[in-house]
Amino acid sequence: MKKCYICKGILSREKIRHFHQWGDKVVLFENLEVEKCTQCGEVFLDPQTLALIDRKAEEIFSRTVPHRSITIPVVAAAE
């Protein structure tokens, strides 16, 4: 059983949504398998998952048409 590097809680395998930013571009990954702390909620990505994110993001940004697009509202904090 793996322990959280932050709080020493127990890690469990979960599928999450993960927003990944490359410069001014953002990609939403759905059903991304990660290890998540059951105590503090910290998420940990293994090297294979990070390689998948990099590969998929590069594929998406090199294509002219993304797999799917969504609209995200942008709200500025008080200036």
N, C-alpha and C positions, 0 to 999 in steps of 0.2 A: 504494500500500500504506500503510495507516494504522499509526501507531506508538502504543504504550501511553503514556499521559500520566504513568504512575508510573515505569516502568523502561525505557521506549523499546523494548520488545520488539515483535514483530509481532502485530497483532490479526487474529483470524479470526472469521467469522460462525459462530455455534453456536446450537443450541436447548438451553435449560436448563430446570430447575425453579427457580422463584423464589418464596420466601415473602415476602408483602407484608403489613405490619402497619398497620392503621388503628385507632388507639386500642387497645382490648383485643380487637379482632377480627383474625384472620389469614386470608389467602387464599393458596392455593397455585396458582400459574400454571404450567401444564405447556406444553412446546414453545414457550417464549418465545424469540424470536430476538434475540440480543444480539451484541455484539462482545466477545470474550474474549481476553486476552493469552496467547499461547502460551508466554511465559516465566514470568510471575509469577502468572497465573490471575485477575487483576483483571477484573471484568465491567463493561461500560459499556452503559448504556441510552440509546438515542437519543430525541429529543423525541416522536416518533410512538409509540414503545413506551411511554413514560411516560404519554402521553395515553390509550393503550389500557388500561393498568393502572388509571388513575383511573376511566375510564368503566366498565370491567367491575366493579371493586370497588363502585362506586356502585350499579350494577344489582343486584349480588348482595345488598348490604345493604338495598336497598329492597324486595326480594322477601321473601315469608314463607318460601319454600322454596328453598334453594340448589340449584344444578345437581347437585352431589354433595358429600357430606361425608366427612371422614376423622377418625380419632381420633389425637391426638398425645400421647404421654406427656410429662409435665412433671416435670423433676427440678430440685430446688433445690440450689444450691451449698451447701457447708458454711456454717452460720450462726454 
